[in-house]
């Protein structure tokens, strides 16, 4: 069985500092956050080597909520369904923005599965790498907080008390990809397990968001941990292990 390695991992900084850059003129907050975390993850790496045969997976539970809100609001007030707004409201629009920034020509995938969005994105990347569909795979998750929608989200089932935001990215590779790099990996990814239907005690976080697994993984790698247990608001949990 082929091994999967974690080459690099980063989280995003406050996107407010970058929203005014010309390249982000038409970008949403989520697009900027995701793109920045990808850029940070690729810093110091031979981009031409990595991106030559690289997949890209983006995970987001809610997707482009702000644009979706604006689309529905405009349609309600004017009776006009603006096609550009609708197109940009799709989860895939975030994936498309980042992949075009990367000039990616590898396999692309958008993942959305409530609390396990990040975990499913990681598992999807592992499948691509083990099937030799690509030698590298960028996995990014992102959620952007929309203040006008916080109260409504808090009232829905299986939501936490807080609605946070953030973005994290990890670069994974298989053994063939690692052989092309002149550097050691951060770790070997051993397993990603999702235990649904459990009744663990969820500890509330002021910046919890559903797809936070990749960001939490990046932070745990930076802290030299070896495993990560993420308890969800419904009592389910996931375990990610590496060595």
C-alpha positions, 0 to 999 in steps of 0.5 A: 500500500502506497504511503501518503505524506504531508509536505506542507501545512498552513492557515490563513491570516486575516483576509482584510489586509488583501481584499484591496489588492487588484487581483482580488477585486472581484473575489469574495472573502472566502476566495481570498482566505482560501487562496492565501492559505494555499499560497502560504502552503506553497511558499519555499517549494518548487511550484513548477514541480508540485503543480505539474501533476497536482490535484486540488480539493476544496471543502466548504460546508456553507460555500459562498453564503454572502453571494447566495444571500445577495442573489436571493435578496436581489431576486426578492426585491427586484424579481430579477435572478442575476446570473452572475451572482447565481454563478458566484454563489456556488461552492464550485466558484471558490474552487474555480477561483483558486485553481485559476490562480494556481493555473492548475490543470490537475483533477479538481473536486469540491467537497461539502458534508457538514461537520465532516467536510474537512475529513472528507476532503482529506480522504478524497485527496488520499484516494486521488494519490493512491490511484496515481491520478496525481502525485501531489494534492492540495487540500483546502477548507474555508468558511467565511462568516456572514454577520447577517446570517449568524442568528439564522445559522445558530437556530438551525439543527446541529449548529454550534452556538458560534459561527466562526471562519477560517481556512487551512491548507495541507499539501499531500503527496504519494511516494512518487511525488516525494521522490521529486522533492529535495526535502523531508515531509512534515509527516506521514498521514496514517489515517482519517477516521469519522465516527458518526453517531457517537455521543462525545461531549462537545466543548464550544469554541468561539471560532468553530466552523464545520470544515475546520479539520484541515486548519486544526490539522495544520496547527497540530502539525506546527505544534508537533502533535501526532494525532488529532481528535475533533468532536462535533456539535452533535457528539460525533467525532473524527480522528486524524493520525500521522507519524 
